[in-house]
Structures are given as C-alpha cells and as structure tokens.
C-alpha cells in the first residue's frame, strides 16, 4: 500500500497517549515516519521501551514516558516535561483507554470512578495542559479517540461506552471553545481493529461475525487508523473540526 506523505507534519511536535501497543503503537510509528517529533506515554513500560527501541532509526526517535493516566498531577507534570523536550506540543492524540468487560451488577462507585479516570477524565486534562502552548504557537490539533462500541450498543461495556459517548461531547465542546485560537478538535471512532488485545476477546468465529457485519471485507489494522489520524492532524484538514470520523469498514 502506498501511503500518503504530509509535508505539514514534518517537524511537528506530537504527543500520543497509550502509544506502547495496538493502535497507539501504530500512531507512534506513522507520525515518526512522517518526520514528526513524537513523545508518547503508556503504563506498559516494557512494551513501550521496545517500541522506542524499534523506532530509534527515525529522523526524530520517539521519546517514551511511563505514566499512569489516572494520576492527573502526573499527567500534567509529564506534559510539562514533554513540552520542554519538544519545545511545545502541536498535536495531542488522546488514544489511551481500556475496554475491560463488566456486568451492571458488578459496578461499584469506586469502579465507576476508576473507569472514568481510565477512559475519559485524562483526555480533558491533557488537552487543558497543552492548550496554552498551542495558543502561543498560533494553533494546534487535538484528536480524541472514541469507540464504535456505544454506537452499536455492544454488551458488557456499559462504563466504557458511557465514557466513550462522553468523549464525543467533549470534542464538540472543545472545538467550539478553542476554534478561534485555531485549535482544531476531532474524534476518531475506530471499528474493531486487529490488535493483540482485541484478539483476546474474539474466537475465529467471532472475528468472522465482525467481518460479516462490515460493508468491507478484511480487518482494520492500526496503520489504517493512523492514516486517518495523520490526515486530520495535517494542514490538509485545516477546516475539519468538531466532528466524529469513523474508520469501521462500515460495521453495522
């Protein structure tokens, strides 16, 4: 597959949460290949260090920061460090999430709070942290990752789907409040992407059912999602903001 090259991404300062595996790893690799200056965080240190090692030959080798995104003070301190290392952040990609399954009867107030912290809260505070530097630079891009799951009302994901629905509202609100500062905010909504984590939830029969429900044959790969993210982050998408962009192979 011949991939697009975006001259406007070369040298951009990009921060990606959850970049140690799956979709996040694909994002780190794709932006580094465009000549962007990439920093990323993840709670999985060993896997993330392996990603950084694998991509050390890039023009700007990606920088890994271990971080538990449930700790907002740690998030704010990490982003301050990233801005010092990169000289600012032009593109924030809020990718990190966790889709552990759960039944309604299992949910406690503590588990509710923990799931919102994992899947929703840090997106706002990461955006809040990068906005001042984006304003000083004359603009920026924030990409929030949603999920097709709540659009399909999948089972055993009530808290995850609640958080992911909230992300679309967050995107709309941020886009309105930040648009006059030339900061664009959009949501990327992947379908079922073939990652090691997702494969643990599905048997071959389940995987075949997903493909049968799609309009297109084949599985969505992290590189497909990264291709959409790169377009939305580039100057080619300069008038795209406040919306949801699906990459789901037409899954219905």
KOLNUTI-838096 format. One line per field, with one value per residue (C-alpha): residue number from 1; residue in three letters; x, y negated, z negated. Coordinates in Angstrom, 3 decimals, padded with zeros to 6 digits. Layout:
num	[NUM_...]
residuo	[ALA_...]
px	[X_...]
py	[Y_...]
pz	[Z_...]
//
This chain:
num	[1_2_3_4_5_6_7_8_9_10_11_12_13_14_15_16_17_18_19_20_21_22_23_24_25_26_27_28_29_30_31_32_33_34_35_36_37_38_39_40_41_42_43_44_45_46_47_48_49_50_51_52_53_54_55_56_57_58_59_60_61_62_63_64_65_66_67_68_69_70_71_72_73_74_75_76_77_78_79_80_81_82_83_84_85_86_87_88_89_90_91_92_93_94_95_96_97_98_99_100_101_102_103_104_105_106_107_108_109_110_111_112_113_114_115_116_117_118_119_120_121_122_123_124_125_126_127_128_129_130_131_132_133_134_135_136_137_138_139_140_141_142_143_144_145_146_147_148_149_150_151_152_153_154_155_156_157_158_159_160_161_162_163_164_165_166_167_168_169_170_171_172_173_174_175_176_177_178_179_180_181_182_183_184_185_186_187_188_189_190_191_192_193_194_195_196_197_198_199_200_201_202_203_204_205_206_207_208_209_210_211_212_213_214_215_216_217_218_219_220_221_222_223_224_225_226_227_228_229_230_231_232_233_234_235_236_237_238_239_240_241_242_243_244_245_246_247_248_249_250_251_252]
residuo	[UNK_UNK_UNK_UNK_UNK_UNK_UNK_UNK_UNK_UNK_UNK_UNK_UNK_UNK_UNK_UNK_UNK_UNK_UNK_UNK_UNK_UNK_UNK_UNK_UNK_UNK_UNK_UNK_UNK_UNK_UNK_UNK_UNK_UNK_UNK_UNK_UNK_UNK_UNK_UNK_UNK_UNK_UNK_UNK_UNK_UNK_UNK_UNK_UNK_UNK_UNK_UNK_UNK_UNK_UNK_UNK_UNK_UNK_UNK_UNK_UNK_UNK_UNK_UNK_UNK_UNK_UNK_UNK_UNK_UNK_UNK_UNK_UNK_UNK_UNK_UNK_UNK_UNK_UNK_UNK_UNK_UNK_UNK_UNK_UNK_UNK_UNK_UNK_UNK_UNK_UNK_UNK_UNK_UNK_UNK_UNK_UNK_UNK_UNK_UNK_UNK_UNK_UNK_UNK_UNK_UNK_UNK_UNK_UNK_UNK_UNK_UNK_UNK_UNK_UNK_UNK_UNK_UNK_UNK_UNK_UNK_UNK_UNK_UNK_UNK_UNK_UNK_UNK_UNK_UNK_UNK_UNK_UNK_UNK_UNK_UNK_UNK_UNK_UNK_UNK_UNK_UNK_UNK_UNK_UNK_UNK_UNK_UNK_UNK_UNK_UNK_UNK_UNK_UNK_UNK_UNK_UNK_UNK_UNK_UNK_UNK_UNK_UNK_UNK_UNK_UNK_UNK_UNK_UNK_UNK_UNK_UNK_UNK_UNK_UNK_UNK_UNK_UNK_UNK_UNK_UNK_UNK_UNK_UNK_UNK_UNK_UNK_UNK_UNK_UNK_UNK_UNK_UNK_UNK_UNK_UNK_UNK_UNK_UNK_UNK_UNK_UNK_UNK_UNK_UNK_UNK_UNK_UNK_UNK_UNK_UNK_UNK_UNK_UNK_UNK_UNK_UNK_UNK_UNK_UNK_UNK_UNK_UNK_UNK_UNK_UNK_UNK_UNK_UNK_UNK_UNK_UNK_UNK_UNK_UNK_UNK_UNK_UNK_UNK_UNK_UNK_UNK_UNK_UNK_UNK_UNK_UNK_UNK_UNK_UNK_UNK_UNK]
px	[000.000_001.347_000.873_000.399_003.179_002.106_004.769_002.906_003.583_007.356_008.886_005.538_005.606_003.242_002.205_000.339_-001.153_-001.219_001.486_003.037_000.884_-002.056_-003.490_-001.184_001.919_000.657_000.210_003.720_005.229_003.223_003.930_007.616_007.754_006.385_009.356_007.348_008.889_006.947_006.644_004.292_003.229_001.936_001.555_003.158_006.853_008.464_006.325_006.772_010.528_010.505_008.566_011.037_013.942_012.409_011.905_015.228_016.309_013.629_014.684_013.440_013.420_010.202_010.523_008.722_007.358_005.896_002.705_-000.478_-003.095_-005.355_-002.943_-003.762_-000.853_001.482_-000.152_000.322_003.957_004.658_003.213_005.250_008.348_007.333_006.870_010.367_011.802_009.990_009.595_005.808_003.054_001.397_-000.672_-002.205_-003.611_-005.707_-005.672_-005.260_-008.229_-009.156_-012.193_-012.354_-015.729_-018.068_-021.649_-024.036_-024.330_-020.552_-020.201_-019.398_-018.922_-015.178_-015.097_-017.208_-014.715_-011.745_-013.223_-013.984_-010.421_-009.039_-011.308_-012.470_-011.016_-007.393_-008.432_-009.713_-006.749_-004.211_-005.992_-006.054_-002.304_-001.328_-003.710_-001.537_001.426_-000.861_-002.277_001.222_002.156_-000.900_-002.858_-002.827_-004.730_-006.367_-007.578_-009.674_-010.295_-013.868_-015.300_-017.876_-018.973_-021.644_-022.969_-023.573_-024.650_-022.294_-022.827_-020.867_-019.273_-021.643_-018.995_-016.590_-019.391_-020.568_-017.066_-016.662_-020.003_-018.827_-015.685_-017.760_-019.410_-016.000_-014.745_-017.674_-017.263_-013.500_-013.826_-016.222_-014.219_-010.814_-011.668_-010.963_-007.462_-007.005_-007.058_-008.955_-010.529_-011.982_-012.915_-011.668_-014.032_-012.423_-014.338_-012.866_-009.142_-006.961_-004.634_-003.306_-005.660_-008.753_-007.861_-008.047_-011.776_-012.700_-012.668_-012.128_-015.913_-016.432_-013.915_-015.774_-019.028_-017.484_-016.215_-019.635_-021.248_-018.867_-019.523_-015.907_-014.001_-010.870_-009.767_-008.992_-005.330_-003.601_-001.997_-005.462_-006.408_-003.096_-003.738_-006.938_-005.212_-002.415_-004.878_-006.848_-003.627_-002.265_-002.874_-004.913_-007.690_-007.391_-011.167_-012.158_-013.146_-015.815_-016.795_-016.580_-014.683_-015.414_-012.986_-015.052_-015.235_-018.959_-019.640_-023.374]
py	[000.000_-003.409_-005.728_-009.490_-011.849_-015.044_-017.765_-019.762_-017.011_-017.101_-018.509_-018.778_-018.114_-015.237_-013.688_-010.359_-008.663_-004.884_-004.558_-001.324_001.175_001.651_-001.464_-003.687_-001.900_-002.320_-006.054_-006.467_-004.622_-006.529_-010.029_-009.223_-008.068_-011.476_-013.160_-014.395_-014.728_-012.206_-011.642_-009.052_-007.614_-004.279_-002.318_000.746_-000.057_003.000_002.918_-000.839_-000.674_001.954_-000.424_-003.239_-000.885_000.371_-003.173_-004.635_-004.993_-007.623_-011.196_-012.041_-008.878_-008.722_-009.544_-007.296_-008.493_-005.953_-007.368_-006.223_-008.493_-008.073_-010.376_-013.838_-015.548_-013.045_-013.725_-017.474_-017.064_-014.685_-017.051_-019.910_-017.745_-016.830_-020.497_-021.198_-018.325_-019.161_-022.908_-022.595_-020.308_-020.943_-017.757_-015.927_-012.460_-011.188_-007.500_-005.622_-003.621_-000.231_001.780_004.411_006.150_005.817_006.561_003.950_005.822_005.718_001.923_000.137_-003.625_-003.049_-001.038_-003.700_-006.401_-004.277_-003.527_-007.208_-008.038_-005.480_-006.249_-009.873_-012.207_-012.308_-013.416_-016.719_-017.377_-016.511_-018.951_-021.583_-021.140_-021.605_-024.437_-027.327_-026.267_-025.742_-029.224_-030.706_-028.804_-030.099_-026.856_-023.116_-019.860_-017.625_-014.187_-012.235_-008.529_-007.378_-003.931_-002.364_-000.207_-002.564_-003.270_000.472_000.940_003.865_005.949_005.893_002.482_000.040_-002.100_-002.047_-003.024_-005.790_-007.256_-006.929_-008.635_-011.459_-011.894_-012.929_-015.634_-016.705_-017.056_-019.220_-021.489_-021.893_-022.569_-025.437_-026.962_-026.642_-027.213_-030.973_-030.146_-027.954_-024.765_-022.007_-019.142_-015.956_-012.435_-009.310_-006.361_-003.039_000.126_003.449_003.032_006.123_005.726_008.333_007.011_007.218_010.690_011.971_011.196_012.953_016.516_017.098_017.464_014.138_012.459_013.833_012.403_008.943_009.077_010.277_007.240_004.856_003.462_004.170_007.432_007.733_006.468_002.887_002.561_-000.045_-001.521_-002.215_-004.174_-006.030_-007.064_-008.832_-010.424_-011.786_-013.376_-015.008_-016.254_-017.678_-021.049_-019.251_-019.016_-022.681_-023.240_-019.989_-020.397_-019.427_-016.177_-012.409_-010.456_-006.739_-004.117_-000.963_000.707_-000.074_002.096_002.072]
pz	[000.000_000.988_-001.963_-001.815_-002.837_-004.619_-004.391_-007.042_-009.622_-009.238_-012.398_-014.191_-017.906_-018.654_-021.951_-021.936_-024.990_-025.108_-022.466_-023.658_-021.765_-019.407_-017.773_-019.811_-018.580_-015.023_-015.641_-017.057_-014.103_-011.485_-012.829_-013.320_-009.685_-008.634_-010.287_-013.264_-016.711_-018.774_-022.501_-023.941_-027.256_-028.435_-031.648_-029.996_-030.307_-028.730_-025.591_-025.228_-025.562_-022.820_-020.555_-021.210_-020.545_-017.285_-016.005_-017.138_-013.493_-012.780_-011.998_-015.496_-017.646_-019.707_-023.396_-025.891_-029.232_-031.689_-033.178_-034.877_-033.341_-036.357_-038.214_-036.838_-038.620_-036.961_-033.593_-033.981_-035.054_-032.168_-029.570_-031.015_-030.571_-027.008_-026.154_-027.471_-025.423_-022.197_-022.616_-022.789_-021.550_-018.177_-018.054_-021.008_-020.372_-023.278_-022.445_-025.748_-027.051_-028.471_-027.426_-030.168_-030.171_-033.149_-034.123_-035.526_-038.817_-039.327_-039.207_-042.449_-042.905_-043.164_-039.933_-038.180_-039.189_-038.163_-034.726_-034.090_-035.136_-032.696_-029.752_-029.955_-032.588_-031.401_-027.898_-029.231_-031.485_-028.779_-026.470_-029.202_-029.685_-026.018_-025.121_-026.424_-024.254_-021.253_-021.683_-021.843_-018.679_-016.824_-016.730_-017.136_-016.785_-019.393_-018.326_-020.820_-020.354_-020.731_-020.064_-017.816_-020.749_-022.103_-018.609_-018.301_-021.952_-022.492_-025.657_-028.916_-028.318_-029.993_-031.703_-028.754_-026.412_-028.746_-028.773_-025.022_-024.396_-026.651_-024.565_-021.563_-023.681_-024.955_-021.393_-020.335_-023.353_-022.991_-019.276_-019.975_-022.812_-021.107_-017.459_-017.434_-018.624_-015.539_-017.594_-015.834_-017.806_-016.329_-017.404_-015.643_-016.034_-015.141_-014.481_-015.523_-014.928_-014.779_-017.764_-020.208_-022.896_-020.726_-019.527_-023.096_-023.158_-019.912_-018.652_-014.919_-014.674_-016.439_-014.164_-011.133_-012.502_-012.741_-009.167_-008.012_-009.694_-007.919_-004.461_-003.507_-003.689_-005.794_-009.193_-010.128_-011.088_-013.283_-010.170_-008.731_-011.835_-011.782_-008.176_-009.238_-012.224_-010.051_-007.644_-010.457_-012.078_-008.836_-007.238_-004.574_-007.204_-008.208_-008.096_-009.825_-013.461_-015.968_-014.285_-014.543_-011.901_-011.656_-010.437_-010.883_-007.444_-007.542_-010.620_-011.348]
//
